Amino acid sequence: MKNLDAIINEIGFKIVEKINQEENKTKYKNFIDKVLGVLANDGVYAYWVYCKANKIDNVFINELEVIMKVISNEVSNKEQFFQNLSTDIHQLLFFKDMVEKALIYARYHAKATGD
């Protein structure tokens, strides 16, 4: 079994892998910093809404399923997951910290790959 930091590292790596498969890589790489800012300043639900509104959830939401499953076994309805997350402050803060760390790893990995 992997430790949590290894899982988060892997998520950050997968985010960048997914970005590299996209047609407009630069757009998605720029969004790493933007979604990180939304998450840090406005919270988890704002992060969800921002990703959906900018149609980048295929990268910045879907890759988080591993963390989502740690909190809830049922993640098929992601909108419901994000709405329910706010009912438990401990889970909310844990999830926020894990996503923030994954995005930071993704940012460093994206910078290391160049492009």
Jmol script that loads the backbone (N, CA, C; Angstrom):
load data "model"
ATOM      1  N   MET A   1       0.836  -1.177   0.000  1.00  0.00           N
ATOM      2  CA  MET A   1       0.000   0.000   0.000  1.00  0.00           C
ATOM      3  C   MET A   1       0.888   1.251   0.000  1.00  0.00           C
ATOM      4  N   LYS A   2       0.544   2.208  -0.836  1.00  0.00           N
ATOM      5  CA  LYS A   2       1.306   3.449  -0.931  1.00  0.00           C
ATOM      6  C   LYS A   2       0.925   4.388   0.202  1.00  0.00           C
ATOM      7  N   ASN A   3       1.889   5.226   0.585  1.00  0.00           N
ATOM      8  CA  ASN A   3       1.550   6.248   1.563  1.00  0.00           C
ATOM      9  C   ASN A   3       0.855   7.411   0.856  1.00  0.00           C
ATOM     10  N   LEU A   4       0.256   8.265   1.627  1.00  0.00           N
ATOM     11  CA  LEU A   4      -0.558   9.351   1.084  1.00  0.00           C
ATOM     12  C   LEU A   4       0.258  10.304   0.217  1.00  0.00           C
ATOM     13  N   ASP A   5       1.461  10.610   0.624  1.00  0.00           N
ATOM     14  CA  ASP A   5       2.274  11.530  -0.163  1.00  0.00           C
ATOM     15  C   ASP A   5       2.612  10.935  -1.530  1.00  0.00           C
ATOM     16  N   ALA A   6       2.846   9.648  -1.582  1.00  0.00           N
ATOM     17  CA  ALA A   6       3.124   8.991  -2.866  1.00  0.00           C
ATOM     18  C   ALA A   6       1.900   9.047  -3.774  1.00  0.00           C
ATOM     19  N   ILE A   7       0.732   8.882  -3.198  1.00  0.00           N
ATOM     20  CA  ILE A   7      -0.518   8.958  -3.973  1.00  0.00           C
ATOM     21  C   ILE A   7      -0.709  10.365  -4.529  1.00  0.00           C
ATOM     22  N   ILE A   8      -0.475  11.369  -3.696  1.00  0.00           N
ATOM     23  CA  ILE A   8      -0.636  12.761  -4.127  1.00  0.00           C
ATOM     24  C   ILE A   8       0.390  13.118  -5.192  1.00  0.00           C
ATOM     25  N   ASN A   9       1.596  12.642  -5.028  1.00  0.00           N
ATOM     26  CA  ASN A   9       2.640  12.848  -6.030  1.00  0.00           C
ATOM     27  C   ASN A   9       2.203  12.249  -7.370  1.00  0.00           C
ATOM     28  N   GLU A  10       1.654  11.058  -7.307  1.00  0.00           N
ATOM     29  CA  GLU A  10       1.182  10.386  -8.519  1.00  0.00           C
ATOM     30  C   GLU A  10       0.042  11.173  -9.182  1.00  0.00           C
ATOM     31  N   ILE A  11      -0.839  11.731  -8.387  1.00  0.00           N
ATOM     32  CA  ILE A  11      -1.937  12.541  -8.941  1.00  0.00           C
ATOM     33  C   ILE A  11      -1.374  13.763  -9.655  1.00  0.00           C
ATOM     34  N   GLY A  12      -0.415  14.448  -9.033  1.00  0.00           N
ATOM     35  CA  GLY A  12       0.213  15.603  -9.674  1.00  0.00           C
ATOM     36  C   GLY A  12       0.857  15.221 -10.996  1.00  0.00           C
ATOM     37  N   PHE A  13       1.522  14.084 -11.011  1.00  0.00           N
ATOM     38  CA  PHE A  13       2.149  13.580 -12.236  1.00  0.00           C
ATOM     39  C   PHE A  13       1.090  13.273 -13.295  1.00  0.00           C
ATOM     40  N   LYS A  14      -0.009  12.625 -12.891  1.00  0.00           N
ATOM     41  CA  LYS A  14      -1.072  12.273 -13.840  1.00  0.00           C
ATOM     42  C   LYS A  14      -1.758  13.510 -14.406  1.00  0.00           C
ATOM     43  N   ILE A  15      -1.894  14.554 -13.598  1.00  0.00           N
ATOM     44  CA  ILE A  15      -2.480  15.799 -14.093  1.00  0.00           C
ATOM     45  C   ILE A  15      -1.641  16.334 -15.247  1.00  0.00           C
ATOM     46  N   VAL A  16      -0.336  16.351 -15.071  1.00  0.00           N
ATOM     47  CA  VAL A  16       0.546  16.863 -16.127  1.00  0.00           C
ATOM     48  C   VAL A  16       0.554  15.919 -17.328  1.00  0.00           C
ATOM     49  N   GLU A  17       0.525  14.623 -17.096  1.00  0.00           N
ATOM     50  CA  GLU A  17       0.421  13.676 -18.208  1.00  0.00           C
ATOM     51  C   GLU A  17      -0.839  13.937 -19.023  1.00  0.00           C
ATOM     52  N   LYS A  18      -1.934  14.147 -18.336  1.00  0.00           N
ATOM     53  CA  LYS A  18      -3.210  14.409 -19.011  1.00  0.00           C
ATOM     54  C   LYS A  18      -3.146  15.724 -19.779  1.00  0.00           C
ATOM     55  N   ILE A  19      -2.531  16.747 -19.176  1.00  0.00           N
ATOM     56  CA  ILE A  19      -2.363  18.039 -19.854  1.00  0.00           C
ATOM     57  C   ILE A  19      -1.559  17.857 -21.133  1.00  0.00           C
ATOM     58  N   ASN A  20      -0.514  17.052 -21.072  1.00  0.00           N
ATOM     59  CA  ASN A  20       0.335  16.840 -22.248  1.00  0.00           C
ATOM     60  C   ASN A  20      -0.385  16.117 -23.377  1.00  0.00           C
ATOM     61  N   GLN A  21      -1.512  15.479 -23.085  1.00  0.00           N
ATOM     62  CA  GLN A  21      -2.311  14.822 -24.112  1.00  0.00           C
ATOM     63  C   GLN A  21      -3.329  15.770 -24.736  1.00  0.00           C
ATOM     64  N   GLU A  22      -3.534  16.914 -24.101  1.00  0.00           N
ATOM     65  CA  GLU A  22      -4.512  17.884 -24.590  1.00  0.00           C
ATOM     66  C   GLU A  22      -3.955  18.647 -25.788  1.00  0.00           C
ATOM     67  N   GLU A  23      -4.867  19.147 -26.616  1.00  0.00           N
ATOM     68  CA  GLU A  23      -4.477  19.905 -27.790  1.00  0.00           C
ATOM     69  C   GLU A  23      -3.776  21.205 -27.413  1.00  0.00           C
ATOM     70  N   ASN A  24      -4.350  21.919 -26.445  1.00  0.00           N
ATOM     71  CA  ASN A  24      -3.805  23.202 -26.033  1.00  0.00           C
ATOM     72  C   ASN A  24      -3.127  23.056 -24.670  1.00  0.00           C
ATOM     73  N   LYS A  25      -1.918  22.519 -24.672  1.00  0.00           N
ATOM     74  CA  LYS A  25      -1.174  22.252 -23.429  1.00  0.00           C
ATOM     75  C   LYS A  25      -0.933  23.529 -22.630  1.00  0.00           C
ATOM     76  N   THR A  26      -0.596  24.611 -23.330  1.00  0.00           N
ATOM     77  CA  THR A  26      -0.266  25.855 -22.640  1.00  0.00           C
ATOM     78  C   THR A  26      -1.451  26.367 -21.839  1.00  0.00           C
ATOM     79  N   LYS A  27      -2.637  26.276 -22.400  1.00  0.00           N
ATOM     80  CA  LYS A  27      -3.847  26.714 -21.701  1.00  0.00           C
ATOM     81  C   LYS A  27      -3.994  25.957 -20.389  1.00  0.00           C
ATOM     82  N   TYR A  28      -3.858  24.657 -20.462  1.00  0.00           N
ATOM     83  CA  TYR A  28      -4.030  23.829 -19.267  1.00  0.00           C
ATOM     84  C   TYR A  28      -2.922  24.056 -18.250  1.00  0.00           C
ATOM     85  N   LYS A  29      -1.696  24.223 -18.717  1.00  0.00           N
ATOM     86  CA  LYS A  29      -0.592  24.465 -17.781  1.00  0.00           C
ATOM     87  C   LYS A  29      -0.798  25.795 -17.058  1.00  0.00           C
ATOM     88  N   ASN A  30      -1.316  26.803 -17.759  1.00  0.00           N
ATOM     89  CA  ASN A  30      -1.615  28.078 -17.112  1.00  0.00           C
ATOM     90  C   ASN A  30      -2.720  27.934 -16.074  1.00  0.00           C
ATOM     91  N   PHE A  31      -3.622  27.009 -16.315  1.00  0.00           N
ATOM     92  CA  PHE A  31      -4.717  26.799 -15.376  1.00  0.00           C
ATOM     93  C   PHE A  31      -4.251  26.174 -14.063  1.00  0.00           C
ATOM     94  N   ILE A  32      -3.103  25.539 -14.032  1.00  0.00           N
ATOM     95  CA  ILE A  32      -2.618  24.953 -12.774  1.00  0.00           C
ATOM     96  C   ILE A  32      -2.532  26.033 -11.703  1.00  0.00           C
ATOM     97  N   ASP A  33      -1.886  27.144 -12.029  1.00  0.00           N
ATOM     98  CA  ASP A  33      -1.756  28.232 -11.062  1.00  0.00           C
ATOM     99  C   ASP A  33      -3.106  28.878 -10.758  1.00  0.00           C
ATOM    100  N   LYS A  34      -3.942  28.993 -11.775  1.00  0.00           N
ATOM    101  CA  LYS A  34      -5.254  29.623 -11.566  1.00  0.00           C
ATOM    102  C   LYS A  34      -6.131  28.798 -10.632  1.00  0.00           C
ATOM    103  N   VAL A  35      -6.198  27.483 -10.857  1.00  0.00           N
ATOM    104  CA  VAL A  35      -7.053  26.660  -9.997  1.00  0.00           C
ATOM    105  C   VAL A  35      -6.479  26.553  -8.592  1.00  0.00           C
ATOM    106  N   LEU A  36      -5.168  26.583  -8.498  1.00  0.00           N
ATOM    107  CA  LEU A  36      -4.527  26.582  -7.181  1.00  0.00           C
ATOM    108  C   LEU A  36      -4.907  27.847  -6.413  1.00  0.00           C
ATOM    109  N   GLY A  37      -4.935  28.975  -7.090  1.00  0.00           N
ATOM    110  CA  GLY A  37      -5.342  30.232  -6.468  1.00  0.00           C
ATOM    111  C   GLY A  37      -6.800  30.220  -6.046  1.00  0.00           C
ATOM    112  N   VAL A  38      -7.661  29.695  -6.898  1.00  0.00           N
ATOM    113  CA  VAL A  38      -9.086  29.605  -6.558  1.00  0.00           C
ATOM    114  C   VAL A  38      -9.265  28.714  -5.339  1.00  0.00           C
ATOM    115  N   LEU A  39      -8.599  27.583  -5.329  1.00  0.00           N
ATOM    116  CA  LEU A  39      -8.700  26.654  -4.201  1.00  0.00           C
ATOM    117  C   LEU A  39      -8.225  27.316  -2.905  1.00  0.00           C
ATOM    118  N   ALA A  40      -7.075  27.955  -2.952  1.00  0.00           N
ATOM    119  CA  ALA A  40      -6.502  28.563  -1.749  1.00  0.00           C
ATOM    120  C   ALA A  40      -7.329  29.751  -1.254  1.00  0.00           C
ATOM    121  N   ASN A  41      -7.824  30.568  -2.165  1.00  0.00           N
ATOM    122  CA  ASN A  41      -8.516  31.794  -1.766  1.00  0.00           C
ATOM    123  C   ASN A  41     -10.013  31.625  -1.551  1.00  0.00           C
ATOM    124  N   ASP A  42     -10.635  30.749  -2.324  1.00  0.00           N
ATOM    125  CA  ASP A  42     -12.095  30.679  -2.313  1.00  0.00           C
ATOM    126  C   ASP A  42     -12.654  29.350  -1.844  1.00  0.00           C
ATOM    127  N   GLY A  43     -11.824  28.320  -1.780  1.00  0.00           N
ATOM    128  CA  GLY A  43     -12.273  27.055  -1.236  1.00  0.00           C
ATOM    129  C   GLY A  43     -12.551  25.977  -2.267  1.00  0.00           C
ATOM    130  N   VAL A  44     -12.912  24.824  -1.730  1.00  0.00           N
ATOM    131  CA  VAL A  44     -13.082  23.618  -2.529  1.00  0.00           C
ATOM    132  C   VAL A  44     -14.255  23.726  -3.499  1.00  0.00           C
ATOM    133  N   TYR A  45     -15.394  24.228  -3.024  1.00  0.00           N
ATOM    134  CA  TYR A  45     -16.550  24.302  -3.921  1.00  0.00           C
ATOM    135  C   TYR A  45     -16.299  25.299  -5.054  1.00  0.00           C
ATOM    136  N   ALA A  46     -15.634  26.402  -4.749  1.00  0.00           N
ATOM    137  CA  ALA A  46     -15.291  27.366  -5.792  1.00  0.00           C
ATOM    138  C   ALA A  46     -14.355  26.728  -6.820  1.00  0.00           C
ATOM    139  N   TYR A  47     -13.447  25.888  -6.350  1.00  0.00           N
ATOM    140  CA  TYR A  47     -12.552  25.148  -7.238  1.00  0.00           C
ATOM    141  C   TYR A  47     -13.373  24.294  -8.207  1.00  0.00           C
ATOM    142  N   TRP A  48     -14.354  23.567  -7.666  1.00  0.00           N
ATOM    143  CA  TRP A  48     -15.225  22.726  -8.480  1.00  0.00           C
ATOM    144  C   TRP A  48     -15.948  23.565  -9.538  1.00  0.00           C
ATOM    145  N   VAL A  49     -16.550  24.658  -9.110  1.00  0.00           N
ATOM    146  CA  VAL A  49     -17.319  25.516 -10.020  1.00  0.00           C
ATOM    147  C   VAL A  49     -16.407  26.118 -11.085  1.00  0.00           C
ATOM    148  N   TYR A  50     -15.238  26.576 -10.689  1.00  0.00           N
ATOM    149  CA  TYR A  50     -14.290  27.170 -11.623  1.00  0.00           C
ATOM    150  C   TYR A  50     -13.865  26.163 -12.693  1.00  0.00           C
ATOM    151  N   CYS A  51     -13.564  24.955 -12.269  1.00  0.00           N
ATOM    152  CA  CYS A  51     -13.164  23.909 -13.222  1.00  0.00           C
ATOM    153  C   CYS A  51     -14.289  23.575 -14.187  1.00  0.00           C
ATOM    154  N   LYS A  52     -15.503  23.462 -13.673  1.00  0.00           N
ATOM    155  CA  LYS A  52     -16.655  23.166 -14.535  1.00  0.00           C
ATOM    156  C   LYS A  52     -16.916  24.323 -15.501  1.00  0.00           C
ATOM    157  N   ALA A  53     -16.870  25.558 -14.999  1.00  0.00           N
ATOM    158  CA  ALA A  53     -17.157  26.722 -15.829  1.00  0.00           C
ATOM    159  C   ALA A  53     -16.141  26.882 -16.964  1.00  0.00           C
ATOM    160  N   ASN A  54     -14.901  26.515 -16.702  1.00  0.00           N
ATOM    161  CA  ASN A  54     -13.852  26.640 -17.715  1.00  0.00           C
ATOM    162  C   ASN A  54     -13.630  25.362 -18.520  1.00  0.00           C
ATOM    163  N   LYS A  55     -14.484  24.374 -18.257  1.00  0.00           N
ATOM    164  CA  LYS A  55     -14.435  23.094 -18.983  1.00  0.00           C
ATOM    165  C   LYS A  55     -13.052  22.442 -18.905  1.00  0.00           C
ATOM    166  N   ILE A  56     -12.487  22.465 -17.693  1.00  0.00           N
ATOM    167  CA  ILE A  56     -11.189  21.838 -17.460  1.00  0.00           C
ATOM    168  C   ILE A  56     -11.291  20.737 -16.415  1.00  0.00           C
ATOM    169  N   ASP A  57     -12.527  20.349 -16.114  1.00  0.00           N
ATOM    170  CA  ASP A  57     -12.740  19.318 -15.095  1.00  0.00           C
ATOM    171  C   ASP A  57     -12.221  17.965 -15.541  1.00  0.00           C
ATOM    172  N   ASN A  58     -12.098  17.747 -16.859  1.00  0.00           N
ATOM    173  CA  ASN A  58     -11.554  16.482 -17.349  1.00  0.00           C
ATOM    174  C   ASN A  58     -10.139  16.242 -16.838  1.00  0.00           C
ATOM    175  N   VAL A  59      -9.428  17.297 -16.497  1.00  0.00           N
ATOM    176  CA  VAL A  59      -8.074  17.177 -15.963  1.00  0.00           C
ATOM    177  C   VAL A  59      -8.059  17.443 -14.465  1.00  0.00           C
ATOM    178  N   PHE A  60      -8.632  18.543 -14.050  1.00  0.00           N
ATOM    179  CA  PHE A  60      -8.453  19.005 -12.677  1.00  0.00           C
ATOM    180  C   PHE A  60      -9.471  18.453 -11.676  1.00  0.00           C
ATOM    181  N   ILE A  61     -10.466  17.733 -12.128  1.00  0.00           N
ATOM    182  CA  ILE A  61     -11.410  17.075 -11.215  1.00  0.00           C
ATOM    183  C   ILE A  61     -11.273  15.558 -11.337  1.00  0.00           C
ATOM    184  N   ASN A  62     -11.307  15.058 -12.550  1.00  0.00           N
ATOM    185  CA  ASN A  62     -11.297  13.607 -12.754  1.00  0.00           C
ATOM    186  C   ASN A  62     -10.066  12.927 -12.168  1.00  0.00           C
ATOM    187  N   GLU A  63      -8.944  13.609 -12.180  1.00  0.00           N
ATOM    188  CA  GLU A  63      -7.720  13.006 -11.655  1.00  0.00           C
ATOM    189  C   GLU A  63      -7.698  12.941 -10.124  1.00  0.00           C
ATOM    190  N   LEU A  64      -8.679  13.565  -9.481  1.00  0.00           N
ATOM    191  CA  LEU A  64      -8.723  13.578  -8.015  1.00  0.00           C
ATOM    192  C   LEU A  64      -9.540  12.442  -7.420  1.00  0.00           C
ATOM    193  N   GLU A  65     -10.025  11.546  -8.250  1.00  0.00           N
ATOM    194  CA  GLU A  65     -10.905  10.480  -7.763  1.00  0.00           C
ATOM    195  C   GLU A  65     -10.281   9.643  -6.655  1.00  0.00           C
ATOM    196  N   VAL A  66      -8.992   9.446  -6.685  1.00  0.00           N
ATOM    197  CA  VAL A  66      -8.334   8.643  -5.643  1.00  0.00           C
ATOM    198  C   VAL A  66      -8.526   9.312  -4.283  1.00  0.00           C
ATOM    199  N   ILE A  67      -8.320  10.625  -4.218  1.00  0.00           N
ATOM    200  CA  ILE A  67      -8.513  11.354  -2.959  1.00  0.00           C
ATOM    201  C   ILE A  67      -9.992  11.361  -2.584  1.00  0.00           C
ATOM    202  N   MET A  68     -10.841  11.512  -3.571  1.00  0.00           N
ATOM    203  CA  MET A  68     -12.280  11.536  -3.312  1.00  0.00           C
ATOM    204  C   MET A  68     -12.731  10.212  -2.689  1.00  0.00           C
ATOM    205  N   LYS A  69     -12.163   9.117  -3.157  1.00  0.00           N
ATOM    206  CA  LYS A  69     -12.546   7.795  -2.641  1.00  0.00           C
ATOM    207  C   LYS A  69     -12.058   7.570  -1.218  1.00  0.00           C
ATOM    208  N   VAL A  70     -11.027   8.276  -0.807  1.00  0.00           N
ATOM    209  CA  VAL A  70     -10.577   8.195   0.585  1.00  0.00           C
ATOM    210  C   VAL A  70     -11.656   8.767   1.503  1.00  0.00           C
ATOM    211  N   ILE A  71     -12.337   9.781   1.027  1.00  0.00           N
ATOM    212  CA  ILE A  71     -13.360  10.462   1.829  1.00  0.00           C
ATOM    213  C   ILE A  71     -14.723   9.802   1.683  1.00  0.00           C
ATOM    214  N   SER A  72     -15.062   9.381   0.471  1.00  0.00           N
ATOM    215  CA  SER A  72     -16.384   8.808   0.217  1.00  0.00           C
ATOM    216  C   SER A  72     -16.254   7.672  -0.790  1.00  0.00           C
ATOM    217  N   ASN A  73     -16.912   6.569  -0.521  1.00  0.00           N
ATOM    218  CA  ASN A  73     -16.878   5.445  -1.459  1.00  0.00           C
ATOM    219  C   ASN A  73     -17.650   5.746  -2.735  1.00  0.00           C
ATOM    220  N   GLU A  74     -18.592   6.654  -2.658  1.00  0.00           N
ATOM    221  CA  GLU A  74     -19.442   6.982  -3.803  1.00  0.00           C
ATOM    222  C   GLU A  74     -19.001   8.305  -4.412  1.00  0.00           C
ATOM    223  N   VAL A  75     -18.336   8.236  -5.569  1.00  0.00           N
ATOM    224  CA  VAL A  75     -17.883   9.455  -6.239  1.00  0.00           C
ATOM    225  C   VAL A  75     -18.376   9.531  -7.684  1.00  0.00           C
ATOM    226  N   SER A  76     -19.370   8.734  -8.024  1.00  0.00           N
ATOM    227  CA  SER A  76     -19.865   8.761  -9.396  1.00  0.00           C
ATOM    228  C   SER A  76     -20.538  10.096  -9.712  1.00  0.00           C
ATOM    229  N   ASN A  77     -21.170  10.699  -8.711  1.00  0.00           N
ATOM    230  CA  ASN A  77     -21.773  12.012  -8.893  1.00  0.00           C
ATOM    231  C   ASN A  77     -20.856  13.034  -8.224  1.00  0.00           C
ATOM    232  N   LYS A  78     -19.966  13.588  -9.009  1.00  0.00           N
ATOM    233  CA  LYS A  78     -18.957  14.488  -8.456  1.00  0.00           C
ATOM    234  C   LYS A  78     -19.565  15.778  -7.918  1.00  0.00           C
ATOM    235  N   GLU A  79     -20.591  16.273  -8.566  1.00  0.00           N
ATOM    236  CA  GLU A  79     -21.239  17.491  -8.069  1.00  0.00           C
ATOM    237  C   GLU A  79     -21.791  17.263  -6.666  1.00  0.00           C
ATOM    238  N   GLN A  80     -22.437  16.132  -6.462  1.00  0.00           N
ATOM    239  CA  GLN A  80     -22.973  15.790  -5.149  1.00  0.00           C
ATOM    240  C   GLN A  80     -21.840  15.629  -4.129  1.00  0.00           C
ATOM    241  N   PHE A  81     -20.737  15.035  -4.563  1.00  0.00           N
ATOM    242  CA  PHE A  81     -19.579  14.885  -3.681  1.00  0.00           C
ATOM    243  C   PHE A  81     -19.117  16.239  -3.163  1.00  0.00           C
ATOM    244  N   PHE A  82     -18.951  17.209  -4.076  1.00  0.00           N
ATOM    245  CA  PHE A  82     -18.459  18.520  -3.676  1.00  0.00           C
ATOM    246  C   PHE A  82     -19.474  19.264  -2.808  1.00  0.00           C
ATOM    247  N   GLN A  83     -20.738  19.055  -3.036  1.00  0.00           N
ATOM    248  CA  GLN A  83     -21.752  19.689  -2.193  1.00  0.00           C
ATOM    249  C   GLN A  83     -21.753  19.067  -0.798  1.00  0.00           C
ATOM    250  N   ASN A  84     -21.637  17.764  -0.722  1.00  0.00           N
ATOM    251  CA  ASN A  84     -21.667  17.065   0.566  1.00  0.00           C
ATOM    252  C   ASN A  84     -20.391  17.249   1.375  1.00  0.00           C
ATOM    253  N   LEU A  85     -19.310  17.546   0.705  1.00  0.00           N
ATOM    254  CA  LEU A  85     -18.024  17.667   1.374  1.00  0.00           C
ATOM    255  C   LEU A  85     -18.047  18.732   2.469  1.00  0.00           C
ATOM    256  N   SER A  86     -18.811  19.767   2.262  1.00  0.00           N
ATOM    257  CA  SER A  86     -18.836  20.872   3.232  1.00  0.00           C
ATOM    258  C   SER A  86     -19.561  20.513   4.524  1.00  0.00           C
ATOM    259  N   THR A  87     -20.184  19.360   4.587  1.00  0.00           N
ATOM    260  CA  THR A  87     -20.899  18.977   5.811  1.00  0.00           C
ATOM    261  C   THR A  87     -19.964  18.502   6.916  1.00  0.00           C
ATOM    262  N   ASP A  88     -18.738  18.164   6.573  1.00  0.00           N
ATOM    263  CA  ASP A  88     -17.761  17.718   7.572  1.00  0.00           C
ATOM    264  C   ASP A  88     -16.489  18.542   7.402  1.00  0.00           C
ATOM    265  N   ILE A  89     -16.259  19.453   8.321  1.00  0.00           N
ATOM    266  CA  ILE A  89     -15.131  20.387   8.210  1.00  0.00           C
ATOM    267  C   ILE A  89     -13.788  19.664   8.164  1.00  0.00           C
ATOM    268  N   HIS A  90     -13.665  18.562   8.876  1.00  0.00           N
ATOM    269  CA  HIS A  90     -12.393  17.829   8.883  1.00  0.00           C
ATOM    270  C   HIS A  90     -12.113  17.218   7.511  1.00  0.00           C
ATOM    271  N   GLN A  91     -13.120  16.617   6.913  1.00  0.00           N
ATOM    272  CA  GLN A  91     -12.949  16.044   5.571  1.00  0.00           C
ATOM    273  C   GLN A  91     -12.704  17.142   4.546  1.00  0.00           C
ATOM    274  N   LEU A  92     -13.398  18.248   4.693  1.00  0.00           N
ATOM    275  CA  LEU A  92     -13.234  19.372   3.772  1.00  0.00           C
ATOM    276  C   LEU A  92     -11.800  19.896   3.806  1.00  0.00           C
ATOM    277  N   LEU A  93     -11.288  20.129   4.991  1.00  0.00           N
ATOM    278  CA  LEU A  93      -9.927  20.653   5.115  1.00  0.00           C
ATOM    279  C   LEU A  93      -8.881  19.633   4.674  1.00  0.00           C
ATOM    280  N   PHE A  94      -9.123  18.359   4.977  1.00  0.00           N
ATOM    281  CA  PHE A  94      -8.222  17.297   4.529  1.00  0.00           C
ATOM    282  C   PHE A  94      -8.183  17.251   3.002  1.00  0.00           C
ATOM    283  N   PHE A  95      -9.360  17.264   2.382  1.00  0.00           N
ATOM    284  CA  PHE A  95      -9.443  17.226   0.921  1.00  0.00           C
ATOM    285  C   PHE A  95      -8.758  18.446   0.317  1.00  0.00           C
ATOM    286  N   LYS A  96      -9.018  19.613   0.868  1.00  0.00           N
ATOM    287  CA  LYS A  96      -8.404  20.841   0.350  1.00  0.00           C
ATOM    288  C   LYS A  96      -6.880  20.749   0.415  1.00  0.00           C
ATOM    289  N   ASP A  97      -6.350  20.294   1.535  1.00  0.00           N
ATOM    290  CA  ASP A  97      -4.902  20.165   1.669  1.00  0.00           C
ATOM    291  C   ASP A  97      -4.319  19.185   0.656  1.00  0.00           C
ATOM    292  N   MET A  98      -5.006  18.077   0.450  1.00  0.00           N
ATOM    293  CA  MET A  98      -4.505  17.067  -0.479  1.00  0.00           C
ATOM    294  C   MET A  98      -4.538  17.569  -1.925  1.00  0.00           C
ATOM    295  N   VAL A  99      -5.610  18.246  -2.299  1.00  0.00           N
ATOM    296  CA  VAL A  99      -5.711  18.785  -3.663  1.00  0.00           C
ATOM    297  C   VAL A  99      -4.665  19.869  -3.863  1.00  0.00           C
ATOM    298  N   GLU A 100      -4.505  20.725  -2.868  1.00  0.00           N
ATOM    299  CA  GLU A 100      -3.516  21.789  -2.963  1.00  0.00           C
ATOM    300  C   GLU A 100      -2.116  21.211  -3.168  1.00  0.00           C
ATOM    301  N   LYS A 101      -1.785  20.192  -2.414  1.00  0.00           N
ATOM    302  CA  LYS A 101      -0.466  19.561  -2.532  1.00  0.00           C
ATOM    303  C   LYS A 101      -0.311  18.903  -3.914  1.00  0.00           C
ATOM    304  N   ALA A 102      -1.353  18.234  -4.404  1.00  0.00           N
ATOM    305  CA  ALA A 102      -1.303  17.604  -5.732  1.00  0.00           C
ATOM    306  C   ALA A 102      -1.084  18.652  -6.818  1.00  0.00           C
ATOM    307  N   LEU A 103      -1.752  19.797  -6.692  1.00  0.00           N
ATOM    308  CA  LEU A 103      -1.597  20.861  -7.688  1.00  0.00           C
ATOM    309  C   LEU A 103      -0.205  21.487  -7.624  1.00  0.00           C
ATOM    310  N   ILE A 104       0.346  21.601  -6.438  1.00  0.00           N
ATOM    311  CA  ILE A 104       1.715  22.121  -6.300  1.00  0.00           C
ATOM    312  C   ILE A 104       2.698  21.155  -6.964  1.00  0.00           C
ATOM    313  N   TYR A 105       2.519  19.858  -6.717  1.00  0.00           N
ATOM    314  CA  TYR A 105       3.362  18.865  -7.389  1.00  0.00           C
ATOM    315  C   TYR A 105       3.189  18.946  -8.904  1.00  0.00           C
ATOM    316  N   ALA A 106       1.958  19.134  -9.360  1.00  0.00           N
ATOM    317  CA  ALA A 106       1.699  19.249 -10.796  1.00  0.00           C
ATOM    318  C   ALA A 106       2.398  20.475 -11.372  1.00  0.00           C
ATOM    319  N   ARG A 107       2.350  21.567 -10.632  1.00  0.00           N
ATOM    320  CA  ARG A 107       3.001  22.794 -11.115  1.00  0.00           C
ATOM    321  C   ARG A 107       4.504  22.583 -11.288  1.00  0.00           C
ATOM    322  N   TYR A 108       5.137  21.973 -10.296  1.00  0.00           N
ATOM    323  CA  TYR A 108       6.575  21.722 -10.395  1.00  0.00           C
ATOM    324  C   TYR A 108       6.895  20.731 -11.510  1.00  0.00           C
ATOM    325  N   HIS A 109       6.070  19.721 -11.637  1.00  0.00           N
ATOM    326  CA  HIS A 109       6.302  18.737 -12.694  1.00  0.00           C
ATOM    327  C   HIS A 109       6.133  19.378 -14.070  1.00  0.00           C
ATOM    328  N   ALA A 110       5.128  20.228 -14.216  1.00  0.00           N
ATOM    329  CA  ALA A 110       4.910  20.913 -15.505  1.00  0.00           C
ATOM    330  C   ALA A 110       6.093  21.819 -15.850  1.00  0.00           C
ATOM    331  N   LYS A 111       6.612  22.503 -14.857  1.00  0.00           N
ATOM    332  CA  LYS A 111       7.768  23.383 -15.107  1.00  0.00           C
ATOM    333  C   LYS A 111       9.007  22.558 -15.467  1.00  0.00           C
ATOM    334  N   ALA A 112       9.132  21.398 -14.849  1.00  0.00           N
ATOM    335  CA  ALA A 112      10.289  20.542 -15.120  1.00  0.00           C
ATOM    336  C   ALA A 112      10.255  19.949 -16.529  1.00  0.00           C
ATOM    337  N   THR A 113       9.048  19.726 -17.052  1.00  0.00           N
ATOM    338  CA  THR A 113       8.939  19.140 -18.391  1.00  0.00           C
ATOM    339  C   THR A 113       9.168  20.157 -19.486  1.00  0.00           C
ATOM    340  N   GLY A 114       9.129  21.437 -19.137  1.00  0.00           N
ATOM    341  CA  GLY A 114       9.423  22.466 -20.117  1.00  0.00           C
ATOM    342  C   GLY A 114       8.224  22.839 -20.945  1.00  0.00           C
ATOM    343  N   ASP A 115       8.245  22.483 -22.210  1.00  0.00           N
ATOM    344  CA  ASP A 115       7.196  22.805 -23.184  1.00  0.00           C
ATOM    345  C   ASP A 115       6.837  24.259 -23.088  1.00  0.00           C
TER     346      ASP A 115
END
end "model"
wireframe off; spacefill off
backbone 0.3
color backbone group
